[in-house]
Amino acid sequence: MEVFVSKLLSLLLLGGVALLFGFLPLKVAKWLKLRKSDKGQQLEPSKAELTVSFLLCFGGGVLLATSVLHMLVDVRLGFYKAMKLADRPIPQYPVAESLLFCGFFMVYLVEELASFYASKQKRYTMKRKLQLTCATNPVPMIEGDVDLKQVSQEKNNSSTMQENGEATKETSLEVAKPAKQTFSEALGNLMIILALSMHGVFEGLAIGLQTTNGGVWILFFGVAAHKFVIAFCVGMELMHTGAPLRRFFGYMFSFCVTSPIGIAVGMAITAWTNPDEYSQELTLAVLQGLAGGTLLYVTFFEILDREKSRDAQGHGHSHGTGDTHDTPVRPNKPYGIYRLFFVVIGFSCMAVIEALVSH
């Protein structure tokens, strides 16, 4: 009964405190004036942008360490335990590393296919808009070939005159829309949440499958130490990429409740079945490896690569409208090295936590 109470308390604490850390970036973003206005303008003073960039680099280091130092080790231990349970020899082949990169290449393929489909849909939409515009406002035909792109440009630059001589609103194919997430940013956020949610379920399972109070609380503090940090960093990433508030709440809630769900499932398993089975350990290890590879890809290509390219671009990011809000370029200060420093700090924090909390 005492073990059951310990698991129940860990379930409530892990979910509730993680939600608090996940929603904390809402206050931080308000303080830094990071949220975008209704007109799609991004209010990012240079100091605020640098502060957020450094925090995101710290988060990138945390996620990188989570993938390599935490999840990869869990995969290795899972395979080792599965082989022992099946009384089979431990393979010399790097199975855990191979699974990690299977997940890496899997999400790479998914993102490329999704991007190709999105660009195809965008080209089709623009073609339809052009056809409708030409049908509504026909262009006088002239001899020779007509450059469709030139016609479109001329239509955008022209205005229709009323009888009283006043100009009406321009006919344009490009309609200004409020700033919002780009497709790649939204997909990257989704991949982060999916990977971390999958891992959170497995961590919760590990807690729920414990049979002693000591085992429950040791694992709880180990999981909580990095889950709370990750919740804050993921919240900062969602805010920075301009995720709508509804999506922000949905993502954070999904991420924070996965570990409690895993604990509940583990409690049910220990109550009705034998958790020490070969198939369960093997399945857990495989899914952990794929999740780790997914997180590794998103960390490098969606977070660190973007932050690294900031100085090369020489300006802040534009979201949605194509307007760029220039950030003062300071070539005399090595901001790229500062960002690297925060990545190393984030990685080191997780490395220390992993050293203190043994698997």
PyMOL commands that set and color helices and strands:
alter all, ss='L'
color gray80, all
select helices_A, chain A and resi 2-32+46-85+95-136+148-157+183-208+213-240+245-272+278-308+310-313+335-356
alter helices_A, ss='H'
color red, helices_A
deselect
rebuild
show_as cartoon
